[in-house]
């Protein structure tokens, strides 16, 4: 069941293993024993924390209200988060496309301009606000008395998907992966009792995975075309290809040309994108004895950013911390850079918190579902990337935590029984 976070973590590693064993790729780096030990110790600490949380008491207090009062509260929250989400997304769009990249002539030019400039105050405010827009969809799924009308679903999905569309316009796939995975876990937790493969979700999930794969491949084609590079060049020379490259047989098939080989090339690129992080971690680990630690600056970067701007704290220089920028290093790479061998304690606490959120979700406290859904996203992609940091993950964590803390009484409310 998805309410057990250690199971979600295992699912992530199982999925990674299946893709690694079936993808026609060869590895170009040596696996470091120390990195395997680090992954094992920190993952075990997480599992121990999750299991330990089962022995903590859970108090499921209820608050009685009328059904009309509860419906008004849920409608208010739905409308509030739709409004906040729209405002946040508009501010981000103005910052990106009007203030920082209006002179760009193509997508890659816009990406370069955005990378070379810092967010304005408007962009920072938008970054803080836009994750609240995701909450409208979660409220629609899990609220007890909010009428599930078609127009509400359309509005909730539109606000939910604006960041994904924004990311795709800039040839970015990561935020799409986060959003689609949140959709799956959110629906399963809110409507299907946390079952991993509900029968009613099998076909929609298969279609969703296929659509995400196709869109991701198309994004690869568009980026490579705009850079005026051949597919073969990208598969052997891109940042993702540094550690994993096509096998000789795959390379021969690709060189034959044709539509089929082009799409095969696209899925090779997708496999490299998904798999390379574990092997980039090996390159990071080669300098483990010289590692400079950031003491949480990567994880808590959104919280520290205002202090960096004001000059109270120095900005983090990623080039001093990570040997190769612009690539994934799994969940464990940033964890190592931030906390080193203190990380097992951090992961033990994370395991307790994750399991407690799962228990609360299982007991019907729907205020915990968005936050626990994002925890599941982090765990299932742990072998790939650290989504607590990438795609502005900490902004989502903060927004969902605020929602959880501020609405617990409403979420636990029950209808006043008739006398």
C-alpha positions as CSV (number, residue, x, y, z in Angstrom):
1,X,0.0,0.0,0.0
2,X,1.1,3.5,-0.7
3,X,0.6,4.5,2.9
4,X,3.8,2.7,3.7
5,X,6.6,5.1,2.4
6,X,9.3,2.4,2.5
7,X,7.2,0.4,0.0
8,X,7.1,3.5,-2.3
9,X,10.9,3.7,-2.0
10,X,11.3,0.1,-3.0
11,X,8.9,0.6,-5.9
12,X,11.2,3.4,-7.1
13,X,14.3,1.2,-7.0
14,X,12.4,-1.7,-8.6
15,X,11.3,0.5,-11.5
16,X,14.8,1.8,-11.9
17,X,16.2,-1.7,-12.0
18,X,13.7,-2.9,-14.6
19,X,14.5,0.1,-16.9
20,X,18.2,-0.4,-16.4
21,X,18.1,-4.1,-17.2
22,X,16.0,-3.6,-20.4
23,X,17.6,-0.4,-21.8
24,X,20.3,-1.0,-24.4
25,X,22.9,1.1,-22.7
26,X,26.4,0.5,-21.4
27,X,27.9,2.2,-18.3
28,X,31.1,4.2,-18.7
29,X,32.0,4.7,-15.0
30,X,33.1,2.5,-12.2
31,X,30.6,2.0,-9.4
32,X,32.0,3.2,-6.0
33,X,31.5,0.8,-3.1
34,X,31.3,3.8,-0.8
35,X,28.3,5.2,-2.7
36,X,26.5,1.9,-2.4
37,X,27.1,1.8,1.3
38,X,25.8,5.3,1.7
39,X,22.6,4.5,-0.3
40,X,22.1,1.4,1.8
41,X,22.7,3.1,5.2
42,X,20.6,6.1,4.5
43,X,17.8,4.0,3.0
44,X,17.9,1.6,5.9
45,X,17.7,4.6,8.3
46,X,14.6,5.8,6.5
47,X,13.0,2.3,6.7
48,X,13.8,2.1,10.4
49,X,12.3,5.5,11.0
50,X,9.1,4.5,9.1
51,X,8.8,1.3,11.0
52,X,9.4,3.0,14.3
53,X,6.6,5.5,13.5
54,X,4.1,2.6,13.7
55,X,4.8,2.4,17.5
56,X,3.8,6.0,18.1
57,X,0.2,6.7,19.1
58,X,-2.1,8.3,16.6
59,X,-4.8,10.5,17.9
60,X,-7.6,11.0,15.4
61,X,-9.7,13.7,17.0
62,X,-12.9,14.8,15.3
63,X,-14.8,18.0,15.2
64,X,-18.5,18.0,14.6
65,X,-20.0,20.6,12.2
66,X,-23.0,20.7,10.0
67,X,-22.8,19.5,6.4
68,X,-23.6,23.0,5.1
69,X,-20.8,24.5,7.2
70,X,-18.3,21.9,6.0
71,X,-19.3,22.4,2.4
72,X,-18.8,26.2,2.7
73,X,-15.4,25.7,4.2
74,X,-14.3,23.3,1.4
75,X,-15.7,25.6,-1.3
76,X,-13.8,28.5,0.3
77,X,-10.5,26.6,0.3
78,X,-11.0,25.5,-3.2
79,X,-11.7,29.0,-4.5
80,X,-8.9,30.4,-2.4
81,X,-6.2,28.1,-3.8
82,X,-7.4,28.5,-7.3
83,X,-7.0,32.3,-6.9
84,X,-3.6,32.0,-5.2
85,X,-2.4,29.5,-7.8
86,X,-3.4,31.7,-10.7
87,X,-1.8,34.7,-9.2
88,X,1.4,32.8,-8.5
89,X,1.6,31.4,-12.1
90,X,0.9,34.8,-13.6
91,X,3.7,36.3,-11.6
92,X,6.1,33.6,-12.7
93,X,5.2,34.0,-16.3
94,X,5.6,37.8,-16.2
95,X,9.0,37.3,-14.5
96,X,10.2,34.7,-17.1
97,X,8.8,35.9,-20.4
98,X,8.5,39.7,-19.8
99,X,11.2,40.8,-17.4
100,X,14.0,38.3,-18.1
101,X,13.7,36.7,-21.5
102,X,11.6,39.0,-23.7
103,X,14.5,39.5,-26.1
104,X,15.1,35.8,-26.8
105,X,14.5,34.7,-30.4
106,X,14.1,31.0,-29.6
107,X,13.5,28.6,-26.7
108,X,17.2,27.8,-26.0
109,X,18.0,31.5,-26.1
110,X,15.3,32.1,-23.5
111,X,16.6,29.2,-21.3
112,X,20.1,30.8,-21.5
113,X,18.8,34.2,-20.5
114,X,16.9,32.8,-17.6
115,X,19.9,30.8,-16.5
116,X,22.1,33.9,-16.6
117,X,19.7,36.1,-14.6
118,X,18.2,35.8,-11.1
119,X,14.5,35.9,-10.5
120,X,13.0,39.3,-9.8
121,X,11.0,40.0,-6.6
122,X,7.9,39.2,-8.7
123,X,9.3,35.9,-9.8
124,X,10.2,35.0,-6.2
125,X,6.7,35.8,-5.0
126,X,5.3,33.8,-7.8
127,X,7.5,30.9,-6.9
128,X,6.2,30.9,-3.4
129,X,2.5,31.2,-4.4
130,X,2.1,28.9,-7.5
131,X,2.3,25.5,-5.6
132,X,-0.8,26.5,-3.7
133,X,-2.6,26.0,-7.0
134,X,-2.0,22.3,-6.9
135,X,-4.1,22.1,-3.7
136,X,-7.4,22.9,-5.5
137,X,-7.2,19.6,-7.3
138,X,-6.5,17.7,-4.1
139,X,-9.4,19.4,-2.4
140,X,-11.6,18.4,-5.3
141,X,-10.5,14.8,-4.9
142,X,-10.7,14.4,-1.2
143,X,-13.3,16.9,0.1
144,X,-16.4,15.3,1.7
145,X,-19.1,17.8,0.7
146,X,-17.7,19.9,-2.1
147,X,-19.9,19.2,-5.2
148,X,-17.7,17.5,-7.8
149,X,-19.0,19.4,-10.8
150,X,-17.4,19.3,-14.2
151,X,-16.5,23.0,-14.2
152,X,-14.6,22.6,-10.8
153,X,-12.6,19.7,-12.2
154,X,-11.7,21.7,-15.3
155,X,-10.6,24.7,-13.3
156,X,-8.6,22.6,-10.9
157,X,-6.8,20.7,-13.7
158,X,-6.1,23.9,-15.5
159,X,-4.4,25.5,-12.5
160,X,-2.7,22.2,-11.7
161,X,-1.2,21.9,-15.2
162,X,-0.1,25.5,-15.8
163,X,3.4,24.9,-14.4
164,X,3.7,21.8,-16.6
165,X,2.8,23.7,-19.8
166,X,5.2,26.5,-18.7
167,X,7.9,24.0,-18.3
168,X,7.3,22.3,-21.7
169,X,7.4,25.7,-23.4
170,X,11.0,25.9,-22.2
171,X,11.7,22.3,-23.2
172,X,11.8,21.2,-19.5
173,X,10.4,17.7,-18.7
174,X,11.0,17.4,-14.9
175,X,8.0,19.4,-13.7
176,X,5.8,17.3,-16.1
177,X,7.1,14.1,-14.4
178,X,6.3,15.6,-10.9
179,X,2.8,16.8,-11.9
180,X,1.8,13.5,-13.6
181,X,3.2,11.5,-10.7
182,X,1.3,13.7,-8.2
183,X,-1.8,13.1,-10.2
184,X,-1.4,9.3,-9.9
185,X,-0.5,9.2,-6.3
186,X,-3.1,11.8,-5.3
187,X,-6.0,10.0,-7.0
188,X,-4.9,6.7,-5.5
189,X,-4.6,8.0,-2.0
190,X,-7.8,10.2,-2.1
191,X,-10.1,7.8,-4.0
192,X,-8.8,4.3,-4.0
193,X,-7.5,3.7,-0.5
194,X,-3.8,4.0,-1.4
195,X,-3.8,0.9,-3.6
196,X,-0.9,0.7,-5.9
197,X,-2.7,-0.5,-9.0
198,X,-6.4,0.1,-8.7
199,X,-8.2,-1.5,-11.6
200,X,-9.9,1.7,-12.6
201,X,-6.6,3.5,-12.8
202,X,-4.7,0.9,-14.9
203,X,-5.8,2.1,-18.3
204,X,-5.6,5.8,-17.5
205,X,-2.1,5.3,-16.0
206,X,-0.9,3.3,-19.0
207,X,-2.1,6.1,-21.3
208,X,-0.6,8.7,-19.1
209,X,2.8,7.0,-19.0
210,X,2.7,6.6,-22.8
211,X,1.8,10.2,-23.3
212,X,4.6,11.4,-20.9
213,X,7.1,9.3,-22.8
214,X,6.0,10.6,-26.2
215,X,6.0,14.2,-25.0
216,X,9.5,13.7,-23.5
217,X,10.8,12.3,-26.7
218,X,9.4,15.1,-28.7
219,X,11.0,17.6,-26.3
220,X,14.3,15.9,-27.0
221,X,13.8,16.2,-30.7
222,X,12.9,19.9,-30.5
223,X,15.9,20.7,-28.4
224,X,18.3,18.8,-30.6
225,X,16.8,20.3,-33.7
226,X,17.1,23.8,-32.3
227,X,20.7,23.1,-31.5
228,X,21.2,21.8,-35.0
229,X,22.7,18.5,-33.7
230,X,22.3,15.0,-34.9
231,X,20.5,12.5,-32.7
232,X,23.6,10.3,-32.7
233,X,25.7,13.1,-31.5
234,X,23.4,13.8,-28.6
235,X,23.3,10.2,-27.5
236,X,27.1,10.0,-27.3
237,X,28.0,13.6,-26.4
238,X,25.3,15.1,-24.2
239,X,25.6,15.6,-20.5
240,X,23.4,12.6,-19.8
241,X,25.5,10.4,-22.2
242,X,28.7,11.0,-20.2
243,X,28.0,8.0,-18.0
244,X,25.6,5.8,-20.0
245,X,25.7,5.3,-23.8
246,X,24.0,3.1,-26.3
247,X,25.3,-0.5,-26.9
248,X,27.0,-1.3,-30.2
249,X,23.9,-3.1,-31.5
250,X,21.7,-0.1,-30.6
251,X,24.1,2.3,-32.3
252,X,24.1,0.1,-35.4
253,X,20.3,0.1,-35.6
254,X,20.2,3.9,-35.1
255,X,22.8,4.5,-37.8
256,X,20.5,2.6,-40.3
257,X,18.2,5.6,-40.3
258,X,14.4,5.7,-40.8
259,X,11.4,6.7,-38.7
260,X,11.6,3.7,-36.5
261,X,15.3,4.2,-35.7
262,X,14.6,7.9,-35.0
263,X,11.9,7.0,-32.4
264,X,14.2,4.3,-31.0
265,X,16.8,7.0,-30.6
266,X,14.3,9.2,-28.7
267,X,13.6,6.4,-26.2
268,X,17.4,5.8,-25.8
269,X,17.7,9.5,-24.9
270,X,14.8,9.1,-22.5
271,X,16.5,6.1,-20.8
272,X,19.7,8.0,-20.5
273,X,17.8,10.9,-18.9
274,X,16.2,8.5,-16.4
275,X,19.2,6.3,-15.6
276,X,22.2,8.6,-15.6
277,X,21.8,10.0,-12.1
278,X,23.0,6.9,-10.3
279,X,26.2,6.8,-12.3
280,X,26.7,10.6,-11.9
281,X,26.6,9.9,-8.2
282,X,29.6,7.6,-8.7
283,X,31.6,10.6,-10.2
284,X,30.5,12.7,-7.2
285,X,31.7,10.0,-4.9
286,X,35.2,9.9,-6.4
287,X,35.8,13.1,-4.6
288,X,34.1,12.0,-1.3
289,X,37.2,12.5,0.7
290,X,37.5,16.1,-0.5
291,X,33.8,16.9,-0.3
292,X,32.8,20.4,0.8
293,X,29.5,20.2,2.6
294,X,26.7,22.7,2.2
295,X,25.0,21.9,5.6
296,X,21.5,22.0,4.2
297,X,21.9,24.9,1.8
298,X,20.8,22.9,-1.2
299,X,17.6,21.5,0.5
300,X,16.7,24.8,2.1
301,X,17.8,27.1,-0.7
302,X,14.3,28.7,-1.2
303,X,14.2,29.6,2.5
304,X,17.8,31.0,2.5
305,X,17.5,32.9,-0.8
306,X,16.1,36.1,0.7
307,X,19.1,36.1,3.1
308,X,21.4,35.6,0.2
309,X,19.9,38.5,-1.7
310,X,20.2,40.8,1.4
311,X,23.8,39.7,1.9
312,X,23.1,38.2,5.3
313,X,24.3,34.8,4.1
314,X,26.7,34.0,1.2
315,X,25.2,32.4,-1.8
316,X,26.0,28.7,-2.4
317,X,28.6,28.1,-5.1
318,X,27.4,24.8,-6.7
319,X,30.7,24.5,-8.7
320,X,32.5,24.0,-5.4
321,X,30.1,21.3,-4.3
322,X,29.3,19.2,-7.3
323,X,31.8,18.2,-10.0
324,X,29.3,18.2,-12.9
325,X,26.4,20.7,-13.0
326,X,23.2,20.2,-15.0
327,X,22.9,16.5,-14.3
328,X,21.1,14.4,-11.8
329,X,22.8,12.6,-8.9
330,X,19.8,10.7,-7.6
331,X,18.2,11.7,-4.3
332,X,21.3,10.7,-2.5
333,X,23.8,13.1,-4.2
334,X,22.4,16.3,-2.8
335,X,21.7,14.5,0.5
336,X,25.5,13.7,0.7
337,X,26.5,17.2,-0.3
338,X,24.2,18.7,2.3
339,X,24.6,16.4,5.3
340,X,27.4,13.9,4.6
341,X,27.4,11.0,7.1
342,X,24.9,12.9,9.3
343,X,22.3,12.0,6.7
344,X,21.3,8.6,8.3
345,X,19.9,10.6,11.2
346,X,18.1,13.0,8.8
347,X,16.7,10.1,6.9
348,X,15.5,8.4,10.2
349,X,13.5,11.5,11.0
350,X,12.3,11.7,7.4
351,X,11.1,8.1,7.7
352,X,9.1,8.9,10.9
353,X,7.5,12.0,9.3
354,X,6.7,10.2,6.1
355,X,5.0,7.3,7.8
356,X,3.0,9.5,10.2
357,X,1.7,11.4,7.1
358,X,0.8,8.1,5.6
359,X,-1.0,7.0,8.7
360,X,-2.9,10.3,8.9
361,X,-3.9,10.0,5.2
362,X,-5.0,6.4,5.8
363,X,-7.3,7.6,8.6
364,X,-9.0,10.1,6.4
365,X,-7.2,13.3,7.3
366,X,-7.2,14.7,3.8
367,X,-5.2,17.8,4.8
368,X,-2.1,15.4,4.8
369,X,-2.7,14.0,1.3
370,X,-1.0,16.7,-0.8
371,X,2.1,16.6,1.4
372,X,2.2,12.9,1.6
373,X,1.7,12.7,-2.2
374,X,4.8,14.8,-2.7
375,X,6.7,12.6,-0.3
376,X,5.7,9.7,-2.5
377,X,7.0,11.6,-5.6
378,X,10.3,12.1,-3.9
379,X,10.6,8.5,-2.9
380,X,9.6,6.9,-6.2
381,X,12.2,9.0,-8.1
382,X,14.9,8.6,-5.4
383,X,17.1,6.5,-7.8
384,X,16.8,9.3,-10.4
385,X,16.8,12.8,-8.9
386,X,16.1,14.7,-5.7
387,X,12.7,16.2,-6.2
388,X,12.9,17.8,-2.8
389,X,15.3,20.2,-4.5
390,X,14.8,20.0,-8.3
391,X,11.8,21.6,-9.9
392,X,11.5,24.0,-6.9
393,X,10.4,21.0,-4.8
394,X,10.9,22.8,-1.5
395,X,8.3,25.4,-2.5
396,X,5.8,22.6,-2.9
397,X,6.8,21.1,0.4
398,X,6.4,24.4,2.2
399,X,3.0,25.2,0.5
400,X,1.6,21.7,1.3
401,X,2.9,21.9,4.9
402,X,1.2,25.2,5.4
403,X,-2.0,23.7,4.1
404,X,-1.7,20.7,6.3
405,X,-1.0,22.7,9.5
406,X,-3.7,25.4,8.8
407,X,-6.6,23.1,7.8
408,X,-6.2,20.1,10.1
409,X,-9.3,21.0,12.0
410,X,-11.4,21.4,8.9
411,X,-10.1,18.2,7.3
412,X,-10.9,16.2,10.5
413,X,-14.4,17.6,10.8
414,X,-17.3,15.2,10.8
415,X,-21.0,15.9,10.2
416,X,-23.0,16.4,13.4
417,X,-24.9,13.2,13.9
418,X,-28.7,13.5,14.0
419,X,-30.3,13.4,17.4
